[in-house]
Amino acid sequence: VLLLNNLFDNIQNWCVEYGAILSTNKCKFLHICRKNNCHCSIESGNFNITEVDSLRVLGLYLNKKYNWKKHIDFLKSSLSKRLNIIKYLSNTKNNCSTETLLSIIRALILSKINYGLQIYGHAPKSYIKKIESIVNSALRFALGAFRTTPIKNLLFESNILSLNAQTDILTTKLYRSIIYDNYTPLKKIVNKLKAAKKIPRIPSVLYRTLQICHILDIPLDADIPRTKYFPQWE
């Protein structure tokens, strides 16, 4: 806590020196801790930053328990509104083809789900099912299928992967950042994970990526030079 207070003091001093204004009313912090009834306060002079139960960072909602429940509930409410659009267009009066409806599903629903899926996609299955049900309903509207149609058949006919498969694919793509980024703080975290002997109780996204690299026999210690990018017109 003392380090955070000193950091906040340094930020305020920098703002005063360079003529910037820090809006303290908009400053909030989230305290993630395993202990029960553990409180933390960040203050500097007359300013006191308020503590919140959930915080939005780059479009992802984090909460104190770090279980992605807040973010998935936000996705569910947002996707339910978009599902009404597909439900309306799937009516026979609108004469909308199946291919068009599937394209709309990819643009309105899947694009929003895929953002950050490699991070929150490893949440408990009970949370992920809230989003899967909306995707399955959208596919039933687009294909004109019955409610008793198996989900595997819907995914096969629409040529769309399940959320678990999409999570694995997006997680696998992170290995490029681990291999090429040698001068970022991410490299230090990866080195600590490689040196750790104990398996974490809740594996992080980086730890899962390292496991995939080990299964695919991808060397992580070798310095692989980044290839030059040439524009298409050359």
N, C-alpha and C positions, 0 to 999 in steps of 0.2 A: 504494500500500500504506500509506503514511504517513497519508493521509486516512482510510482505513478504520480504522486503529488509533486515530486520534484520535476518530473517530465512535464506536467501541466504548467508548472511555474515557468519552465524554460520556454514553452510555447507562448505563454502570455508575454514574457519579456521580449521574445522575438517579434511579436505583433506590435508591441509598443515601439520598438526600435525602428522597424521598417514601415510603420504607418498602416498596418493591417488591423482589422477589427474581428475579434473572435466572438461569435454569437454563442454565449454560454447557455442561453435558453434552449437551443437546439442540440446541445451536447448531452449525450446519454452514454451509459456504459452498461455492459452485461457481465454479470459475475457467474461463471460456470465453476461449480465446486461440488464434490461428492459429499461433503459434510452437511449435516442437517442444521438448520438455523444458523448458518454462517453468513454474516453480513460484512459488507465492504463499503467504504466511502472514499470518494476522491474530492478533495476540496483544495482551494487555493485562495487565501485572503478572504474576501467576502463572497466568493463564488463556490457553489456546491453542485457538482454534477449529479443529476438524478439517476438512480438505478432502476432499470426496467426488467421485466420478465422475459421479453423477447425483443430482438433487434434485427432490422433488415440490413444485410450487407451484400451489396452487388446483386440484388434481386433474390437473395436467399434469406429466409427467416430462421434465425437461431434463437433457441430458448435456453433456459437455465439447465434443463436436464439433457440437452443436446440429443434429442430423439427425433427431430424433424417433424414433430406433430403439428406445430404451428404452420410450417411451410406447406405441408401436405393438405391441411385444412384450407389454406389460402388457395392452393391449386384447385381443390375440389370445387370451391365456390366459383372460381373464375372459369373453370372448364364446364361447369353446369350451364352457364349462360351461353357459352359457345355451342354446347350440345343442342340448345334450342334452335339455333340457326340450321344445323344439319337436319334436325327433326322436321323443320318447316320445308326445307328444300327437298327432302325425300318424299314428300307428298306427290302422288301421281298427277295432281293438277299442275305442278310446276314443270313437269316433263324434264327432269334433270337426270342425266345418265349416271351410271354407276361409277365410271371412271372420273367424272367431274366431282362426284361426292367424295371419292377417295382422295382426290387431290385437295379438296377443301379440308378434309380431316387431317391430312399431313400439314397443311398450312396453319390451321387454327388450333388444333389440339396437340398433335405430336411435336410441333416446333416448340410449344411452350413447355411440354413435358421434358424434352431432351435437354433443355437448358439446365445445367447443373445436375443431370441425372446420375453422372458418375460419382457425385458426392452424396446426394440424399437417396440414391437408388438402393443403398444397402441398409435402409431403415427396416424395421420389423415388417413382416408380411401383412400383418393386420392393417398397417398404415398404407402400404402399397396397393392393397386391394381396393381402397377407396378410389384410386385413380384408374385402376384396371377396369373397374365396373363402368366408368364413363367411356373409356375407349371401346369396350365391348358393345355398349349400347349404340355408340356412333357407327360401328361396323355393321351392326344389325340393321340400322336404318339405311345405310348405304347399300347393303347387299339385299335388302328385303327379306332377311332371314327371320325364322321364328325364334321365340325365346328359348326353346328347347334345343336349338342348334349348338353343338359343341363349340367351345372357344377355339380349339385347334383348327377346326374347319374354317372358321371365320378368318383366322390369321393366314391360313393357306390360300384362301380364295382372294383375299385382299393384298397378298404379298407384303405383309407387314409383320415385323418381328415382335415378339413379346417384350414386355418391359424388362424382364430378367436378361434376355439376350441383348437388348440394347444397352443395358447397364454394363454388361461384360465387355461389349465392344468399345464403349466409350472409356471404360477403365483401362482397357488394353492400349488405347491410343495415347495414354499418358506416359508410356515408356519413352516416347521421343523426347519429352521435356526432361526426363530423368537422365537420359544419355547425353544430350547436347548441352544442357544448361550446367556448365561447370563453374560459373562465377556468380551464382545466385544463392541466397539463403536456403533455397530448396535442396541444394547439393549437401549442405551440412546435415539437414534433417534425414536425408536418404542415407548418409554415411552412418548416422546413429542407428537407424533401423537395421542396416546390414550388420552392424557390430553387435546388436542386441541378441542375446541368447534365448531369452524367454519369449514365448508367443503371447502377444497382448490378448487380454480378455475380449476386448472389442477392437478388431483390426481396423486400422485407418485405411483411407483410400490409397495412400502411398505404399502401405504394407501389402495390400492386395495386389497392387501393380508389381511390386517386387516378386511376389509369389508367381504371378503370371509370367514374368520374365524368366524366372527360374525354370518353370515348366517348359517354356518355349526355347530354353537354352540360349537366351540373349545375354551376351557379356555386358556387364555394367561397369566394370573397372577399366576397360579399354577406352582410350581417348580417341573418339571417332570424330574426324574433322567434318565440319558442316560444309556441304557442297554449295558451290556458288549458284546463285539464282540468275538465270538469264531470261530477259523478257521474251515474250512470245514473238515479237516482231523481229527479233534477231535470230 
